[in-house]
Structures are given as C-alpha cells and as structure tokens.
Amino acid sequence: MAYPIKKNNEGIYFSAKFQVDGDKARSIDSSLMVDQKIIRYLMIKDSNSNTSKLEQD
C-alpha cells in the first residue's frame, strides 16, 4: 500500500463487477460497512452500463 490505513501496511485488493437493484446494493453496502475485516471499500454505480445490452449477450 502507498500509505497505512488504520495502522495496516499490507492489504488484499479485490475488484468485482456485478449488477443488482438499488435495495440489494444498499444491503451489500451495509454488510461491508459493519464487517470488521474490511477496512476500506468503494462501490461505484456505472451510469454508462446498458442493462438491455447485458441481458442480450
């Protein structure tokens, strides 16, 4: 890591792309927030994604 986060000098990075509705996204966000093993996370909404195109592929 470039700098310590909560006194941690090492960490595991994970990236995932998934499609869920707003309620499920809030549920996932809440779960990540309370998990003591996760010290930092970022969820990003992809406003450029095209749901109908994904369903056709």
TIMIPA-709806 format. One line per 5 residues: number of its first residue (from 1); their letters; for each residue z, y, x of N, C-alpha, C, O. Coordinates in pm, whole numbers, plus 32768, in hexadecimal, padded with zeros to 4 digits. Atoms other than C-alpha are relative to their C-alpha. Layout:
BEGIN
NUM> a> Z/Y/X/Z/Y/X/Z/Y/X/Z/Y/X | ...
END
This chain:
BEGIN
1> maypi> 8000/7F8B/8055/8000/8000/8000/8000/807C/805A/8031/8077/80CA | 8007/7F84/7FB4/7FC4/8161/8075/808A/8042/800B/80A5/8089/806C | 7F7A/7FC6/7FFF/8129/81C7/801F/805C/7FA7/7FAC/802D/7F61/7F52 | 7FA3/8054/804C/8265/811C/7F9C/800A/802C/7F6D/8003/80A3/7F4D | 7FE8/7FE7/808D/8297/80FF/7E25/8083/7FBA/7FDD/808E/7F40/7FEA
6> kknne> 7F7B/8035/801F/8401/80D1/7DB9/8033/7FA8/8072/8064/7F3A/805C | 7FD1/8040/7F85/8456/806D/7F22/7FB7/7F7E/8021/7FE9/7F2F/8071 | 8052/8075/7FE1/8347/7F5F/7F28/7F8D/802C/8059/7F45/808B/803A | 806D/7FE2/7FA3/8256/7F62/804E/7F89/7FA3/7FED/7F1E/7FBD/8025 | 806B/8060/801A/8184/7E3C/7FD5/7FF4/7FE9/7F6A/8054/7FFE/7F1F
11> giyfs> 8013/801C/808D/80F1/7DDE/7E88/7F83/7FAD/7FE8/7F32/7F99/8042 | 8075/804D/802A/7FF2/7D0F/7DCD/7FB3/8057/7F9D/7FED/808C/7F3E | 8055/7FB2/8059/7ECF/7DC0/7D28/7FB2/7FA2/7FA6/7F83/7F39/7FD3 | 8044/8054/8061/7E2F/7D32/7BEF/7FAA/8059/7FA8/7FD5/80C3/7F7C | 805B/7FB6/8056/7D06/7DA9/7B27/7FCB/7FA1/7F94/7FA5/7F30/7FB2
16> akfqv> 8034/8052/806E/7C9A/7D28/79D2/7FB5/805B/7F9F/7FDB/80CE/7F8A | 804A/7FB7/8066/7B9B/7D97/78D2/8007/7FAD/7F80/7FE4/7F37/7F7F | 7FF1/8047/807E/7BE0/7D3B/776A/7FE3/805E/7F8C/7FE3/80D8/7F9C | 8020/7FB3/8078/7B8A/7DAC/760C/8063/7FDB/7F92/8068/7F68/7F67 | 7F9E/8015/806B/7C9E/7DD3/7507/8002/807C/7FA6/7FD1/80E6/7FCC
21> dgdka> 7FF2/7F8D/8058/7CE7/7EB2/73DE/8077/8054/802D/80C3/802C/8086 | 7F98/7FA2/7FD8/7DD6/7FD8/73F7/808D/7FCA/7FF6/80DF/7FE4/804E | 7F7A/8038/8011/7F08/7F1F/7371/8021/7F9D/806F/8090/7F9E/80A5 | 7FEA/8063/7F95/7EE0/7E04/746D/800D/8047/8087/805E/801D/80DA | 7FF6/7FB4/7F82/7EAA/7F00/7588/808B/803D/800D/80C4/803C/807A
26> rsids> 7F78/7FC7/7FFD/7FF2/7FAB/752C/8068/7F94/801B/80CA/7FAC/8061 | 7FA5/8070/7FE9/80A1/7E58/7527/7FFE/7FD6/8092/8067/7FBE/80CE | 800C/8023/7F72/801C/7E02/7681/8043/806B/8056/808B/804B/80B4 | 7FC3/7F91/7FB7/8084/7F5B/76FF/8098/7FF8/7FFB/80DA/800A/8062 | 7F6F/800D/800F/81E5/7F2A/7677/8037/7F8E/8054/80A0/7F9B/8093
31> slmvd> 7FD4/8074/7FB2/8201/7DD4/771B/7FFF/801F/8095/805B/7FF9/80DD | 8007/7FDC/7F73/8192/7E5B/786C/806E/8063/8026/80A5/805D/8094 | 7F9C/7F9A/7FE5/8283/7F7E/7851/808C/7FC5/8015/80D8/7FF7/8068 | 7F79/8037/7FF8/83BA/7EA5/7824/800E/7F90/8068/807F/7F68/8087 | 7FFA/806B/7F9C/8360/7D97/7925/8031/8038/8085/7FEE/808B/80C1
36> qkiir> 7FC2/7FCE/7F86/8444/7DD5/7A51/7FB2/7FDC/807E/7FC3/801C/80E6 | 804F/8029/7F8B/8352/7D21/7B3E/7F87/805A/8016/7F4D/805B/8083 | 8073/7FA6/7FF6/8240/7E22/7AF9/8034/808C/801C/8078/80C8/7FC8 | 7FCC/7F7C/7FDD/8288/7F66/7BAF/7F9F/8071/7FDF/7FC8/80E5/7FD3 | 8062/7F9A/8027/8146/801C/7B59/7F87/7FBB/7FC3/7F5D/7F51/7FF0
41> ylmik> 8079/8036/803E/801B/7FDF/7A77/7FAF/8073/7FC6/7FE2/80E2/7FB3 | 8057/7F9C/803B/7EF7/809B/79E5/7FA0/7FBB/7FA1/7F58/7F5F/7FC7 | 8061/8032/8063/7E36/8050/78A7/7FA1/8072/7FE1/7FCC/80E3/7FC7 | 8066/7F9B/8017/7CF0/8109/7874/7FA7/7FD6/7F8C/7F78/7F64/7F87 | 805C/801A/806E/7C25/8120/7735/7F73/8025/802F/7F5C/8096/805A
46> dsnsn> 808B/7FE9/7FD9/7AB2/80FF/7782/7FB5/8037/7F88/7F89/7FEB/7F31 | 8045/7FC2/8071/7A12/81F6/7695/7F69/7FEB/8005/7F23/8008/7FA4 | 8090/8018/7FF3/78B8/8197/7718/7FD7/7F75/7FD4/7F60/7F57/7FCB | 8023/8089/8025/78CD/802D/76AA/7FBF/7FFD/7F76/7FDD/804F/7F20 | 8048/800F/807E/77EB/7FBB/7591/8025/7F77/7FC6/7FF2/7F11/7FF3
51> tskle> 7FCD/807D/8039/789B/7EB4/74BB/7F90/7FA8/7FCA/7F90/7F2F/7FE1 | 8069/8052/803A/7764/7E44/7404/7FAA/7FC0/806D/7F7D/7F4F/805B | 804C/8039/7F91/76AC/7E0E/754E/804D/7F8C/803D/8012/7F25/805E | 7FAF/806C/7FC7/77CE/7D3D/75D5/7FFD/7F84/7FA8/7FF7/7F14/7FDB | 7FFF/8072/805B/77CE/7C62/74A0/7F7B/7FB6/8002/7F78/7F3E/7FE8
56> qd> 8084/803F/7FFD/7658/7C1D/74C3/7FEA/7FB0/807E/7F9F/7F4E/807C | 8016/8043/7F7F/766A/7BAF/7632/8036/7F76/8005/802A/7F33/806B
END
